[in-house]
């Protein structure tokens, strides 16, 4: 009888220890709060949400892959829709990596 009681108590003790380890594991190493995928157009940045280009109001966007700046005009006032993008200018972003020239004026 004493052997069976000792075995039962030791099994309960082992179960309690394992449950305690599982409970404390959440405090030691918390689960990830969010697992997000990168955006579809994460290389496009809005330069100006309200921009006038040739008398038309719209968005000004920068494509960081190649330095192109695009203007997307808004539609009429009733429905918020956008027209086709219009190429504005290309910014030479590769010149940012070049060393500065000494013959350039200091301003």
N, C-alpha and C positions, 0 to 999 in steps of 0.2 A: 504494500500500500504506500509506503514511504517513497519507493522508487517511482511509482506512477505520479504521485503528487509533485515530486521534484521535476520530473520530465514536463508535466503540464505547466508548472510555473516558469520553467526555463523557455518553453515555447512561447508563452505569453510575453515574456521579457524580450525575446528576439523579435516578435511581431511588433511590439511597442517601439523598439529601437529602429526598426526599418521604417515604420510609419513616421517617426520623428525625423529620420534622415530625409524622407520624401518631402515632409512639410518644410524643413529648414532649407532644402535645396532651392526653393523659390526665393528665399531671401539672399542666398549666396550668389545665385546666378539667375536673375530675373529673365523671363521670356522676352523676346523682341516685341516692342510695342507695335511696330508696323513694318511691313515688308512691301515696299513700293517699287514699281518698275520705273525706269526713266521715261520721261515724256516723249511723245512721238516727234514733236518739233522743239526739242530742248536747245537747239542751236539758234533759234529765232528769238530775238529780244525786242520788246517794244521800246522804241526810243521815245516816242511821244504818242499818248493816246488821243490827243486832240491837236491836229496839225492842218494848216491850210496850204494847199498846193494848187496853184492856178485857179484860185477861187473856190475850190472844193474842199470840204472838211472830211478828214479821215484819220487813219492810223499811219504812223511812220515806223517801219520795222527794219531791224538789222539782222542780216544773215551772217553769223559768225564763221561759217565755213569758208566763205570767199570774200566777205567784206561788202557785199551788195546791200544797198539801202533801197527799200521798196516802200511805195505809198499805196495804201488800199483805201479807196474812197468809200464813204458811206452812201447808202441809197437815199430814198426819200424819207421824210420825217415820220410818216405813218408806220411803216415797217422798217425795223432795223435790219438791213441787209447790206452786204458789201459788194462792191464791183470787183472786176479783175484787177490784180496788182499791176502797178506801173513802176518800172525801173527808174530810180532817181539818180543815183551816183554809186560809184564803186570806191570804197575806202581802202587804200593799200595797207592792210594790217601787217603785212610782212615787213614793212619798214620799221615797225616797232622793235623788232629784234636786231636791226642793224645798229652799229655803233654810230654815235653822232659825229658829224663832220666838223672840222675845225674852221672851215671857211664860212660857215653859216653865221649870220649876225646873232648876238646874244639875246635878242628879244623875241 
